[in-house]
Amino acid sequence: MKNKVFDASEPVGGNEVLKFGPVENARSVLDQIIQDGARRMLQAALENEVEAFLERHSNKVDDEGRRQVVRNGYLPSRELVTGAGTLEIQQPRVRDKSPKADDRVRFSSSILPPYLRRSKAIDELIPWLSLKGISTGDFSEALQSLTGAPVDSVSASTIVRLKEAWTKEYETWSSRDLSEKRYAYIWADGIHVNVRLEDQENQRQCLLVLMGATAEGEKELIAVRDGYRESESSWIELLSDLKSRGLKVEPQLAIGDGALGFWAAVRKVFSKIREQRCWFHKSGNVLNKLPKSAQPRAKEALHEIWMAETRENAYKAFDRFGEMYKAKYPKAWECLSKDKEELLAFYDFPAEHWKHLRTTNPIESTFSTIRLRHRKTKGSGTRQASLVMMFKLAEAAAKKWRRLDGHQHIVSLLEGKKFVNGILQVAA
């Protein structure tokens, strides 16, 4: 007997074994099943939403007891571009027959707003594709490959309009008022990209990124600007702009790698802020100054320092590292010891926060995508495009940023209460 090709419209029951035809068609059949299932689920959700609306207004009747708010067929079908493909949807229509226009209610779907042509996931995918190097004219083809159906609603002109809208969003965000903001911690990083500064032909763009932890423990992007390398003047300009927009309360701690420009700038703008060097970057720099044969053991010795339970134990681990490597590898010891206090600043903050404070991972993990793009593409657009794409990438990534553990301690920290080895000190 020949293999039966599965039809998604046919019921399946009993012990029937489904045959999907040739192996090479299996993926397209699976995509069709998923797409059809998504369409059915979305259509059912719209129907349920309308039924719930009608039920809420079931007491609205005329003199003869007939309902005034009733179903009235369907709106014209429309195609919606989603992650499951292009879905053709018919939205139910509702009519209120009340004689007075002021008394009539209007139904507005929260699932499928008017004029929506793409799901939010697709709109978030567009800047991601741009970061991956997809050119404006290739978006439709790229999205068609991902969704499995023609995507006429994402033409080159649509992408251009979206980018213009994103640019306005970025400009508004970059000038927002910060007078109500309080950040306990800030993470700083400089991301070098393959874009020449427009007014300086031989200089490459560097995106300066600042992220903060709010009083509620939420991670939040504070600023994205460009500058010349990671220079002190560029960071001063960024930090001073924050103060000019109302940031009154200085952060308690700044976390970053060893880039000298940021630390020189932050000391001038925020005079009371503490400094925490990134252990990930420092460990890499130290290990690079050791022969490969010594690196595994040295890595364990470094691990003993930053994982020590108390500052006192970390000092002891520091001394042990010096006894092991100072004489034979003085450059490695100098690299580590010069930032000793800045590497151990986290001990004066809540222990639940230590894993967030020892590295710049909150920024590194978020913006690894844009680093990858600029490594793989020779031409990466304009200066403004890099800034806007960085902003959109962070906006999408922010939804997955995890709240700080022990966030309840941040209020105590901002009130000036003291922590020793991660423990809140209670006055006697």
N, C-alpha and C positions, 0 to 999 in steps of 0.2 A: 504494500500500500504506500502511496506517495505521502510525503510529509505534508501535513496540513499547515498552511500559513495562517498565523493567528490574526484574527480581526478583533480589535479592541471593543467593537460594538456587540460581539457575541457573548452570551453568558457562559460562565465556566462552572462546571459542577462535576460531582462524582469523582471518579478516578481518572478522568481524561488527562492524557499527557499532551502538553502543548508543544507543537512543533513550529519553529519560527523561520523555516525556510533556510536558505543558504547562510553559512556562518558570517559571510561578509556583510549581510544585511542586519545582523543581530543588533548592532548599535543603533541604527536608525529606527528599528522597530521599538526598541526600548525607549528611545527619545520620544517617539510618538505616544507610547503608553503614558509616560510621565507627563507630557504636554497635555494630553487629553484629560488625565486625572486632575491636573492643576486647574484646567478650565472648568471642569465639573465642580470642583471644590469652591472655586471663586464664584461661580454662578449660584451655587447653593447658599454661599454666605450672603450674597446680595439679596436673594429671595428671603432668607431668614431675617435680614436687617429690615426689609420692607414690612414683613409680617409683624415684627416687633413694633414698628412705627404705627402700623394700623391698629394694633392692639392697644397702644397707649392712647389713641384717639377714638377708641370704639364708643365712648360715651357721647361723642359729638353726633347728634341725630337731629332730623327735622321733626316737624309736628306729627308726622305719621310714623315715627320711630325708625326711619331709614337712615343708615349711616351716611355721613357727609364726606368722610375721608375714605376713599376706596381706591382699589387698583384700577389702572387705566392703560393696560397694555404695556408696551415696552418702548424705550427710546431706541433710535436707530443703533444698530450694532456698531461697535468700534473695536479696533485692534489695540491691544495693550502689550507692549514689549516688556517681558519679564525674564528672570533668570531661567525659567522653565521653557522659554520660547515665546513666540508671538501668539497670544490668546485672543480669540474673537469672543467678545462678551456682549450680552444684551442686558442692559440695566432696566429693571422694572420701573414703571412710571406710576406716580401717585397723583390723584386729583382730589381737591377739596371743593365740594359743590355748594359750599355756604354762599348764600346770596350776597352777603356783604364782603367786599374785598378785604377789608381790614380784619375780618374774623378768620380768614383763611390761613391755614398752616402750609408750610412748604417742606417737602422732604429733600434732604441733602445727605447723600451717602458719605459716611466717614471712611468707608473702605475704598470707594472709587470716586474721588472728587471730580467735579466737572473739568473737562478738557485734559484730564490726565492721559498721556500717551505712553509713558514709561514708568515702570516701578522705580522706587527710590534706589533699589540695588543697582539698577542700570545706570542711573545718574551718578552713583558713587563709582561705578565701574569706568566711566568715561575718563575722569582725571587719572585713574590708575593706569588705563591703557596709554594715556598720553605720557605718563611717567615711564612706561615700558618702551617708549619710542615709536608708537603708532602715529603716523602723520594724519593730519586733519582729513585728507581725502580718502583715507583707508578705514575710517571708523565703521562705516556701514558694512563693509566686507568682514571686518574683524568681529563685529557684533553678530553678524549673520552666522559666522562660524560657531560662535558661542551659544547662540540661542536656537540655531537650527532653522531659521526662517528669515525671509527678507525683512530688513529693517529700514523701511522707507522713511520713517520719522526721524532718523538720525543722519541727515545729510551733512555735507561739509558746511553749508550755511548755518545749520542748526548748531554744530559744534562751535563755529565762530561766535554765534550769539551767546552760547553758554559760557564761553571763555570771557566774553565781555561782561556778562553778569557776574561771573566769579571775580573779575577784577574789581568791580564796584563793591562786592561783598568784602574783599580783602581791604580795600581802602577804608571802608566804613569801620571794619574791625580794628584796623591799625590806628584809628583815631578815637576809639571808644573811651569813655570816662572810666577811670580806675579808682576814683575816690572812695568807693565802698569796698574795695578789695583788700584782703589781708592774706599774705602768703607766708607760711611758716618756712618753707624751703623753696629754693630755686635750683634747677639743673640747667647748665649752660653747655652749648656745643657749637662748634663751627664746622659747616659742611662745605667742602670745596667742590665746585662744579665747573664744568667745561664750557663756561660762557665768558667771553671777554667783556669787561666793563665798557659801556658805550662811550664813555668820555676818556678812557685810558686804554689804548689799543693793546698794549702788551701785558696788562694785568688781568688776572682771572678773578671771577666772582667767588665770593665766599658768603654763604648764607649763615647768618648768626641766629641761633634758635635759643629761646628761653622758655622753660616750662616751670610751673610752680605747683605747690601743694596748698590748697586753700585751707581756711580755718575748719572746714568740714571734712578735710582729708581727701578731697577730690583732686585729681591731677588735671591741670588746665594749661593749655598753651597760652603763654603771655605775649610773646613777640616773635616775629619772623622778619628779619631785615637783611639787607645785603651790605657788604662792606669790602674794604681792601684787606685781604687775608683775614687774620684774626687779630688785627691791630688794636692797640689800646684806644686810639681815637675813635675807631668804629664802635667798640663796646661802650665807651663813654657816651657817645651819641645815643645809642640804644637805651642805656640805663637812665640817662638824663631825661629822655623822652617819657619814660614811665613816670618819673617824678613830676614832670610838667603836666601830665594828664591825671594827677591826683593821687598817686600811690604814696601814701603818707607813712604807713607802718613798714619799717625795714624788715626784710626777711631775716630769720634767725640763722640760716645756714645756706651757703652756696656750694653746690657740688659740680665739679668739672675736672677735666684732665689738666695737664701741666701747661697749657697754652698761656704764655706770659701776658698776652694782651688783656685777657678777661680779668685776671687777678689784679693787675695794676689798676684797671678801670673800676672794678667793684669796690676796691678800697677807697677810691676817691669819691664815689657816688654814695655808697652805703658804708659809713665809717665804723659801724658797730657789728657788721655781719661777720660770722665765723666762716672758716674755709675748710672744705673737705675735698681732698684729692681723690680721684677715681682709682680704686684698687685694681680694676681690670687693666687700665692703661699703664699704671705704675708697674704692675707685675710683668707686663709684656716688655716694658722698657728695661727692667732689671734683668730679666731672663735673656734678652738680646745681647747683654754684655757678658754672658757666661758661655762657656763651651757647651755644646749639646750634651755631652756626657754628664755635665753637672746640673743640667736644667731640671730633670725630674725631681731630684732631691731638694733643689732650691725652691721649686714650686711648692713642695710640701711644707718647707720651712716658712715661706711667705703665707701659706694658708693658715699656719698655726698662729701667725701674728693677728690677722684680721678676723679670725674666728675665735680668738681668746675671749673668755667670759668677762674679764675685767680689763681695765686699762693697765693695771699693775702686771697682770699676766702677759699682756701684749708687749709691755716694755721688756719683760724677761725674754720673750720670744724674739724680740728685736735684737737683744744682746747675743742670743744664741746664733742668730743669723750672722751677726758681725764676727763672732768667734770662728765661724765656719768659712766665711768668704772674704773678710776684710783684707787679710794679708795677701791672698792669692789673686783676688779680683777686686782691687780697690775702686775701679770705676762702677762696678755693680753696687758696691756698698755705698759709695757716694751718691749714686742715683736714688737709692732708697732712703738713706739717712737724712738727706737735705730737707725732705718733706715729712719728717717723723711726726711732728705734732699735727700737721694738717691731715695726715693719713689716719690719725686716731681721734679726730674731733668728734666722730659719731658717738663715742662713749658718753658724751654729755647730753645725749638726747634719748628719748624713749626707746627701750630695747626693741619694741615691736616695729620701730621704724628703721632699724639698722640695715636690714636687707634692702631697703629703698635708698639708703643714704651712702652706702659704700661705693657705688658705681654710678655712672651716667646711663645705665641701661634703660631708664624710662625714655630717654631721647634716642639712644642708639637703636633700640628695637623698633621704634616707631618710624624712623627715617632711613632705615637700611634700604628700603625700596628706592628712594631717590639717589642714594649713593650708587646702587647697582645700575640704575639708568644711565648715570653720567659716566660710568666706567665703560658701558657697552655702546654708547652712541657718540659719534664724533661731533655732530651738531645737535645742541640741546635747546635750541630756541633762544628767545631773548631773555634779558635780565628780568623783565617784568613777568614773563611766563614762568620762570623758575620760582619766583616768589609766590605767585598765585597757585601754582601746582603744589608747592610745599604746604601752603595754607589749606588747600582742599584735601590733601592727603591726611593732614593732621586732624581736620574736621571729621573725616570718616573714621580715623583710627581712635579718636577720643571716645567713641561709643564703647570701645573695648578696654579702655584704661581702667585698671583696678584701683579701687579706693585703698588708701593706706591702712594697713592693719593698725589697731590701737589708735584710731583717729580721735578718740575722745581725749587723748593726752595733748592734742594740739592747742586747745584752749588754754590749758595750764602753761604750756610753753610760751604762748603769746602774752600771757599775763606775767611772765618773768619768773615763773617758778623754776627751781633748780632740779636737774637730774644728775645723778652720779652713777656711772656704770649702768645706765639705762633705767634706773629706779628713781621715781619721784621722791624727793626729800620733803618730809612733813615736818613743819616747825614744831619744836617741843613746847 
